């Protein structure tokens, strides 16, 4: 798949790749998208986080969903009646994981806000890409 489609974020042969083409080290959070078509058809795809060695560098599963051109094409073509996003964890909001490097480093980093908010990214995605086509977004945390 392209732009995050498919198993593990879109890589060939089970190797996960980020939207920018870099290979991902391991996967953690899982997202499953279910598109329901106006004709009753279903399209289901699985995505996963891309571990890149630190909380700030990781690519979240939601980012793969948002970047997936297959979803965007189907929405823009008017083929999608609804999009349901199933997640193994709630979308992050400036709290994208544990900071490694010992207790002192964690205390220093705890006073900074994490740069990633998948919550805000999903809201913006809905407003920018789905709402203009009357496609509702449901998020289910499993």
C-alpha positions as a Markdown table, in Angstrom:
| # | Residue | x | y | z |
|---|---|---|---|---|
| 1 | Unk | 0.0 | 0.0 | 0.0 |
| 2 | Unk | 0.9 | 3.6 | -0.3 |
| 3 | Unk | 1.1 | 6.3 | 2.5 |
| 4 | Unk | 0.5 | 3.9 | 5.3 |
| 5 | Unk | -2.0 | 1.4 | 3.8 |
| 6 | Unk | -1.8 | -2.2 | 4.9 |
| 7 | Unk | -0.3 | -4.2 | 7.6 |
| 8 | Unk | 2.2 | -2.5 | 9.9 |
| 9 | Unk | 1.9 | 0.9 | 8.3 |
| 10 | Unk | 2.3 | 0.0 | 4.6 |
| 11 | Unk | 5.6 | -1.7 | 4.1 |
| 12 | Unk | 6.1 | -4.5 | 1.7 |
| 13 | Unk | 6.5 | -8.1 | 3.1 |
| 14 | Unk | 5.6 | -7.0 | 6.7 |
| 15 | Unk | 8.3 | -4.3 | 6.9 |
| 16 | Unk | 6.7 | -1.2 | 8.2 |
| 17 | Unk | 7.5 | 2.1 | 6.5 |
| 18 | Unk | 6.6 | 5.7 | 7.6 |
| 19 | Unk | 4.8 | 8.1 | 5.2 |
| 20 | Unk | 8.2 | 9.6 | 4.4 |
| 21 | Unk | 9.6 | 6.1 | 3.3 |
| 22 | Unk | 11.8 | 5.4 | 6.4 |
| 23 | Unk | 11.8 | 1.9 | 7.8 |
| 24 | Unk | 10.2 | 1.6 | 11.2 |
| 25 | Unk | 11.9 | -0.4 | 14.0 |
| 26 | Unk | 8.9 | -1.9 | 15.8 |
| 27 | Unk | 5.2 | -1.5 | 16.1 |
| 28 | Unk | 3.1 | -0.8 | 19.2 |
| 29 | Unk | -0.3 | 1.0 | 18.8 |
| 30 | Unk | -2.7 | -0.5 | 16.3 |
| 31 | Unk | -5.4 | 1.3 | 14.3 |
| 32 | Unk | -8.0 | -0.4 | 12.2 |
| 33 | Unk | -10.1 | 1.7 | 9.8 |
| 34 | Unk | -13.5 | 0.6 | 8.6 |
| 35 | Unk | -14.9 | 2.5 | 5.7 |
| 36 | Unk | -18.5 | 1.9 | 4.9 |
| 37 | Unk | -19.6 | 2.8 | 1.4 |
| 38 | Unk | -22.9 | 4.2 | 0.3 |
| 39 | Unk | -23.6 | 0.9 | -1.4 |
| 40 | Unk | -23.0 | -1.1 | 1.7 |
| 41 | Unk | -19.5 | -2.2 | 0.8 |
| 42 | Unk | -16.7 | -2.3 | 3.4 |
| 43 | Unk | -13.0 | -1.5 | 3.2 |
| 44 | Unk | -10.9 | -2.4 | 6.2 |
| 45 | Unk | -7.2 | -1.7 | 6.8 |
| 46 | Unk | -4.8 | -2.1 | 9.7 |
| 47 | Unk | -2.1 | 0.4 | 10.6 |
| 48 | Unk | 0.5 | 0.5 | 13.4 |
| 49 | Unk | 2.9 | 2.9 | 15.1 |
| 50 | Unk | 6.3 | 3.3 | 13.7 |
| 51 | Unk | 9.0 | 3.2 | 16.5 |
| 52 | Unk | 12.0 | 5.4 | 15.7 |
| 53 | Unk | 13.9 | 5.3 | 18.9 |
| 54 | Unk | 12.2 | 8.1 | 20.9 |
| 55 | Unk | 8.8 | 9.3 | 21.8 |
| 56 | Unk | 9.3 | 12.5 | 19.8 |
| 57 | Unk | 10.5 | 10.7 | 16.7 |
| 58 | Unk | 7.9 | 7.9 | 16.6 |
| 59 | Unk | 5.2 | 8.1 | 13.9 |
| 60 | Unk | 1.8 | 7.3 | 15.3 |
| 61 | Unk | -0.7 | 5.0 | 13.7 |
| 62 | Unk | -3.2 | 7.8 | 13.3 |
| 63 | Unk | -0.7 | 9.6 | 11.1 |
| 64 | Unk | -0.7 | 6.7 | 8.7 |
| 65 | Unk | -4.5 | 6.9 | 8.5 |
| 66 | Unk | -4.5 | 10.6 | 7.9 |
| 67 | Unk | -1.8 | 10.3 | 5.2 |
| 68 | Unk | -3.5 | 7.4 | 3.4 |
| 69 | Unk | -4.3 | 8.5 | -0.2 |
| 70 | Unk | -6.6 | 5.5 | -0.8 |
| 71 | Unk | -8.9 | 6.7 | 2.0 |
| 72 | Unk | -8.8 | 10.3 | 0.8 |
| 73 | Unk | -9.5 | 9.3 | -2.8 |
| 74 | Unk | -12.5 | 7.3 | -1.8 |
| 75 | Unk | -13.8 | 10.1 | 0.4 |
| 76 | Unk | -13.3 | 12.7 | -2.4 |
| 77 | Unk | -15.0 | 10.5 | -4.9 |
| 78 | Unk | -18.1 | 10.4 | -2.7 |
| 79 | Unk | -17.9 | 6.7 | -2.1 |
| 80 | Unk | -17.6 | 6.7 | 1.7 |
| 81 | Unk | -20.7 | 6.9 | 4.0 |
| 82 | Unk | -18.8 | 6.7 | 7.3 |
| 83 | Unk | -15.3 | 6.1 | 8.7 |
| 84 | Unk | -14.8 | 4.2 | 11.9 |
| 85 | Unk | -11.3 | 4.2 | 13.5 |
| 86 | Unk | -10.7 | 1.4 | 16.1 |
| 87 | Unk | -7.6 | 2.1 | 18.2 |
| 88 | Unk | -5.8 | -0.1 | 20.8 |
| 89 | Unk | -5.1 | 3.0 | 22.9 |
| 90 | Unk | -6.9 | 6.4 | 23.1 |
| 91 | Unk | -5.5 | 9.0 | 20.7 |
| 92 | Unk | -2.6 | 10.9 | 22.4 |
| 93 | Unk | -2.8 | 14.6 | 23.4 |
| 94 | Unk | 0.6 | 16.0 | 24.0 |
| 95 | Unk | 1.5 | 12.8 | 26.0 |
| 96 | Unk | 3.0 | 10.5 | 23.3 |
| 97 | Unk | 4.7 | 7.9 | 25.5 |
| 98 | Unk | 7.3 | 7.4 | 28.1 |
| 99 | Unk | 10.5 | 9.3 | 28.1 |
| 100 | Unk | 13.6 | 7.1 | 28.7 |
| 101 | Unk | 17.0 | 8.1 | 30.1 |
| 102 | Unk | 16.6 | 7.9 | 33.8 |
| 103 | Unk | 14.7 | 9.7 | 36.5 |
| 104 | Unk | 16.4 | 13.1 | 36.2 |
| 105 | Unk | 15.9 | 13.2 | 32.5 |
| 106 | Unk | 12.2 | 12.2 | 32.9 |
| 107 | Unk | 11.7 | 15.0 | 35.4 |
| 108 | Unk | 13.2 | 17.6 | 33.1 |
| 109 | Unk | 11.1 | 16.4 | 30.2 |
| 110 | Unk | 7.9 | 16.2 | 32.3 |
| 111 | Unk | 7.9 | 20.0 | 32.4 |
| 112 | Unk | 7.7 | 20.2 | 28.5 |
| 113 | Unk | 4.6 | 19.4 | 26.6 |
| 114 | Unk | 5.0 | 16.5 | 24.1 |
| 115 | Unk | 4.8 | 17.9 | 20.6 |
| 116 | Unk | 2.3 | 15.3 | 19.2 |
| 117 | Unk | -1.5 | 15.4 | 19.6 |
| 118 | Unk | -3.3 | 12.7 | 17.6 |
| 119 | Unk | -6.5 | 14.0 | 19.1 |
| 120 | Unk | -6.0 | 17.4 | 17.5 |
| 121 | Unk | -4.8 | 15.8 | 14.3 |
| 122 | Unk | -7.9 | 13.6 | 14.0 |
| 123 | Unk | -10.2 | 16.6 | 14.7 |
| 124 | Unk | -8.4 | 18.6 | 12.0 |
| 125 | Unk | -8.6 | 15.6 | 9.6 |
| 126 | Unk | -12.3 | 15.4 | 10.1 |
| 127 | Unk | -12.9 | 19.1 | 9.6 |
| 128 | Unk | -10.6 | 19.3 | 6.6 |
| 129 | Unk | -11.1 | 16.0 | 4.7 |
| 130 | Unk | -14.3 | 14.3 | 5.9 |
| 131 | Unk | -16.8 | 16.9 | 7.0 |
| 132 | Unk | -16.9 | 18.6 | 3.5 |
| 133 | Unk | -18.1 | 15.3 | 2.1 |
| 134 | Unk | -20.5 | 14.6 | 5.0 |
| 135 | Unk | -18.5 | 11.6 | 6.2 |
| 136 | Unk | -18.7 | 11.1 | 10.0 |
| 137 | Unk | -15.7 | 10.0 | 11.9 |
| 138 | Unk | -16.2 | 7.6 | 14.9 |
| 139 | Unk | -13.3 | 6.7 | 17.1 |
| 140 | Unk | -13.6 | 3.4 | 19.1 |
| 141 | Unk | -10.9 | 2.6 | 21.7 |
| 142 | Unk | -10.8 | -1.2 | 22.2 |
